[in-house]
Amino acid sequence: MAADLNHVVLIGRLTRDAELKYTPGGQAVCKFSLAVNRRKKQGEQWVEEGNFFDITLWGRSGEALNQHLLKGKQVAVDGELRQDRWEQDGQTRSKIEISANNVQLLGGGSGGSQGSAQGPSGASSAHDPDRVPEPARPLGSRGQELQPDLADDGFGDDIPF
């Protein structure tokens, strides 16, 4: 029997600035809304139709990214669907939200610097678009940087054939 799957990936723009609140237990919860446009053909013309999704980002990731999640900012969200159910005026109601596992800041919009919160650590990093990143350098077993040896092709002279 196949396992169930609940995985959502969206790229869109924030419809409002994110709100950061804390639960009574002290856990951070960052909430924002995302607009994702969809193109569809209407007669002979292509038109864009907006779809709107509420996103919740928990913990340190939410705290780290809250200041960067500004209206108009483009982001990529990786998460899962969650259904909230409650009763109001004797009627059962429900709402689908996206619980984000990873939020990546993308270009554009009114957000200042770019960065991301990836994984459970929620680390946020700034990005300078004019800076060219240095390539990663290999590290030895004790963490020291290995110096490239242009004459060494990695095979050595003791090949047994």
C-alpha contacts under 8 A as a table, 3 or more apart, distances in Angstrom:
res1	aa1	res2	aa2	distance
6	N	80	E	5.48
6	N	81	L	6.47
7	H	78	D	7.48
7	H	79	G	5.87
7	H	80	E	4.73
7	H	81	L	7.12
8	V	77	V	7.76
8	V	78	D	5.77
8	V	79	G	5.22
8	V	80	E	5.29
8	V	81	L	7.01
8	V	98	I	7.79
9	V	76	A	7.21
9	V	77	V	5.60
9	V	78	D	4.57
9	V	79	G	6.54
10	L	36	V	7.45
10	L	76	A	5.62
10	L	77	V	5.18
10	L	78	D	6.69
11	I	36	V	6.64
11	I	74	Q	7.11
11	I	75	V	5.70
11	I	76	A	4.30
11	I	77	V	6.33
12	G	34	L	5.86
12	G	35	A	5.38
12	G	36	V	4.58
12	G	37	N	7.32
12	G	74	Q	5.48
12	G	75	V	5.78
12	G	76	A	6.66
13	R	34	L	5.42
13	R	35	A	5.29
13	R	36	V	6.77
13	R	71	K	7.41
13	R	72	G	5.28
13	R	73	K	5.31
13	R	74	Q	4.28
13	R	75	V	6.18
13	R	109	G	7.72
14	L	17	D	7.03
14	L	32	F	6.92
14	L	33	S	5.65
14	L	34	L	4.59
14	L	35	A	6.21
14	L	69	L	7.27
14	L	70	L	6.60
14	L	71	K	4.90
14	L	72	G	5.06
14	L	73	K	5.57
14	L	74	Q	6.58
14	L	75	V	7.59
15	T	32	F	7.74
15	T	33	S	5.62
15	T	34	L	5.79
15	T	35	A	6.23
15	T	71	K	5.29
15	T	72	G	6.23
16	R	32	F	6.81
16	R	33	S	6.60
16	R	70	L	6.46
16	R	71	K	4.27
16	R	72	G	7.33
17	D	32	F	6.78
17	D	69	L	5.99
17	D	70	L	4.28
17	D	71	K	4.76
18	A	30	C	6.49
18	A	31	K	5.57
18	A	32	F	4.58
18	A	33	S	7.71
18	A	66	N	6.03
18	A	67	Q	7.84
18	A	69	L	5.53
18	A	70	L	6.35
18	A	71	K	7.84
19	E	30	C	5.52
19	E	31	K	5.29
19	E	32	F	6.53
19	E	66	N	7.13
20	L	28	A	6.88
20	L	29	V	5.79
20	L	30	C	4.39
20	L	31	K	6.57
20	L	62	G	7.30
20	L	63	E	7.09
20	L	66	N	6.51
21	K	28	A	5.89
21	K	29	V	5.41
21	K	30	C	6.40
22	Y	25	G	7.66
22	Y	26	G	5.44
22	Y	27	Q	5.32
22	Y	28	A	4.48
22	Y	29	V	5.80
23	T	26	G	5.15
23	T	27	Q	5.27
23	T	28	A	6.56
23	T	29	V	7.28
24	P	27	Q	7.55
27	Q	58	W	7.46
27	Q	59	G	5.92
28	A	58	W	5.81
28	A	59	G	4.76
28	A	60	R	6.93
28	A	62	G	6.64
28	A	63	E	6.54
29	V	56	T	6.74
29	V	57	L	5.89
29	V	58	W	4.58
29	V	59	G	6.18
29	V	62	G	6.14
29	V	63	E	7.75
30	C	56	T	5.75
30	C	57	L	5.04
30	C	58	W	6.19
30	C	62	G	4.94
30	C	63	E	7.08
30	C	66	N	6.59
31	K	54	D	7.31
31	K	55	I	5.72
31	K	56	T	4.66
31	K	57	L	6.37
32	F	54	D	6.01
32	F	55	I	5.35
32	F	56	T	6.71
32	F	69	L	7.89
33	S	52	F	6.80
33	S	53	F	5.56
33	S	54	D	4.44
33	S	55	I	5.75
34	L	52	F	5.60
34	L	53	F	5.15
34	L	54	D	6.35
34	L	55	I	7.12
35	A	50	G	6.23
35	A	51	N	5.59
35	A	52	F	4.58
35	A	53	F	6.53
36	V	50	G	5.76
36	V	51	N	5.18
36	V	52	F	6.35
36	V	53	F	7.97
37	N	48	E	5.95
37	N	49	E	5.50
37	N	50	G	4.47
37	N	51	N	6.06
38	R	48	E	5.41
38	R	49	E	5.15
38	R	50	G	6.28
38	R	51	N	7.39
39	R	46	W	6.38
39	R	47	V	5.59
39	R	48	E	4.46
39	R	49	E	6.21
40	K	46	W	5.53
40	K	47	V	5.57
40	K	48	E	6.36
40	K	49	E	7.30
41	K	44	E	6.83
41	K	45	Q	5.70
41	K	46	W	4.35
41	K	47	V	6.17
42	Q	45	Q	5.43
42	Q	46	W	5.95
42	Q	47	V	6.57
43	G	46	W	7.98
53	F	97	E	6.84
53	F	98	I	7.27
54	D	96	I	7.97
54	D	97	E	5.29
54	D	98	I	6.26
55	I	97	E	5.95
55	I	98	I	4.80
55	I	99	S	5.99
55	I	100	A	6.56
56	T	97	E	7.30
56	T	98	I	6.21
56	T	99	S	4.95
56	T	100	A	5.91
57	L	61	S	6.83
57	L	62	G	5.14
57	L	99	S	6.21
57	L	100	A	5.14
57	L	101	N	7.14
58	W	61	S	6.46
58	W	62	G	5.39
58	W	100	A	7.68
59	G	62	G	5.53
59	G	63	E	6.61
59	G	122	G	7.77
60	R	63	E	4.97
60	R	64	A	6.01
60	R	120	P	7.84
60	R	121	S	6.75
60	R	122	G	5.18
60	R	123	A	7.83
61	S	64	A	5.16
61	S	65	L	6.15
61	S	117	A	5.61
61	S	118	Q	7.62
61	S	120	P	7.23
61	S	121	S	6.87
61	S	122	G	3.70
61	S	123	A	6.73
61	S	124	S	7.72
62	G	65	L	5.38
62	G	66	N	5.68
62	G	122	G	7.45
63	E	66	N	5.49
63	E	67	Q	7.97
64	A	67	Q	7.26
64	A	117	A	7.26
64	A	122	G	6.54
64	A	123	A	6.83
64	A	124	S	5.89
65	L	68	H	5.31
65	L	69	L	6.26
65	L	116	S	7.34
65	L	117	A	6.77
65	L	124	S	6.74
66	N	69	L	5.30
67	Q	70	L	7.28
68	H	111	G	5.84
68	H	112	G	7.07
68	H	113	S	7.44
68	H	114	Q	7.72
69	L	73	K	6.56
69	L	111	G	6.80
70	L	73	K	5.63
70	L	109	G	7.98
70	L	110	S	6.47
70	L	111	G	5.46
71	K	109	G	7.29
71	K	110	S	6.57
71	K	111	G	7.55
72	G	108	G	7.65
72	G	109	G	4.42
72	G	110	S	5.66
72	G	111	G	7.41
73	K	105	L	7.70
73	K	106	L	7.48
73	K	107	G	7.36
73	K	108	G	5.95
73	K	109	G	4.04
73	K	110	S	5.69
73	K	111	G	5.37
74	Q	105	L	6.51
74	Q	106	L	5.26
74	Q	107	G	6.12
74	Q	108	G	6.00
74	Q	109	G	6.18
75	V	103	V	6.75
75	V	104	Q	5.57
75	V	105	L	4.63
75	V	106	L	5.09
75	V	107	G	7.95
76	A	103	V	5.72
76	A	104	Q	5.03
76	A	105	L	6.55
76	A	106	L	6.99
77	V	100	A	6.29
77	V	101	N	7.71
77	V	102	N	5.96
77	V	103	V	4.70
77	V	104	Q	6.54
78	D	100	A	5.72
78	D	101	N	5.74
78	D	102	N	5.12
78	D	103	V	6.41
79	G	98	I	6.31
79	G	99	S	5.46
79	G	100	A	4.10
79	G	101	N	4.78
79	G	102	N	6.65
80	E	98	I	5.52
80	E	99	S	5.40
80	E	100	A	6.56
80	E	101	N	7.69
81	L	96	I	6.56
81	L	97	E	5.83
81	L	98	I	4.65
81	L	99	S	6.22
82	R	96	I	5.64
82	R	97	E	5.29
82	R	98	I	5.94
82	R	99	S	6.49
83	Q	94	S	6.60
83	Q	95	K	5.65
83	Q	96	I	4.52
83	Q	97	E	6.36
84	D	94	S	5.40
84	D	95	K	5.23
84	D	96	I	6.33
84	D	97	E	7.57
85	R	92	T	7.17
85	R	93	R	5.73
85	R	94	S	4.31
85	R	95	K	6.66
86	W	92	T	5.89
86	W	93	R	5.38
86	W	94	S	6.31
87	E	90	G	6.11
87	E	91	Q	5.44
87	E	92	T	4.44
87	E	93	R	5.74
88	Q	91	Q	5.30
88	Q	92	T	6.41
88	Q	93	R	6.84
100	A	103	V	6.79
101	N	118	Q	7.90
101	N	119	G	6.92
101	N	120	P	7.76
102	N	117	A	6.30
102	N	118	Q	5.25
102	N	119	G	6.18
103	V	116	S	6.29
103	V	117	A	5.77
103	V	118	Q	6.72
104	Q	115	G	6.84
104	Q	116	S	4.52
104	Q	117	A	6.30
104	Q	118	Q	7.36
105	L	114	Q	5.70
105	L	115	G	5.34
105	L	116	S	5.34
106	L	114	Q	6.55
106	L	115	G	7.69
107	G	114	Q	6.98
108	G	111	G	7.33
111	G	114	Q	7.58
113	S	126	A	6.04
113	S	127	H	6.34
113	S	128	D	7.44
114	Q	125	S	7.59
114	Q	126	A	5.52
114	Q	127	H	5.22
114	Q	128	D	7.72
115	G	124	S	5.87
115	G	125	S	4.70
115	G	126	A	4.79
115	G	127	H	5.90
116	S	123	A	7.32
116	S	124	S	5.17
116	S	125	S	5.97
116	S	126	A	7.94
117	A	121	S	7.80
117	A	122	G	4.68
117	A	123	A	5.18
117	A	124	S	4.95
117	A	125	S	7.60
118	Q	121	S	7.08
118	Q	122	G	5.67
118	Q	123	A	6.58
118	Q	124	S	7.79
119	G	122	G	6.08
128	D	131	R	5.44
129	P	132	V	7.88
137	R	145	E	6.74
137	R	146	L	7.29
138	P	145	E	6.23
138	P	146	L	5.89
139	L	142	R	7.64
139	L	143	G	5.28
139	L	144	Q	5.44
139	L	145	E	4.56
139	L	146	L	5.46
140	G	143	G	5.27
140	G	144	Q	5.40
140	G	145	E	6.21
140	G	146	L	5.94
141	S	144	Q	7.47
149	D	152	D	5.42
150	L	153	D	7.39
152	D	155	F	7.49
152	D	156	G	7.07
153	D	156	G	7.13
155	F	158	D	7.94
155	F	159	I	7.30
156	G	159	I	6.94
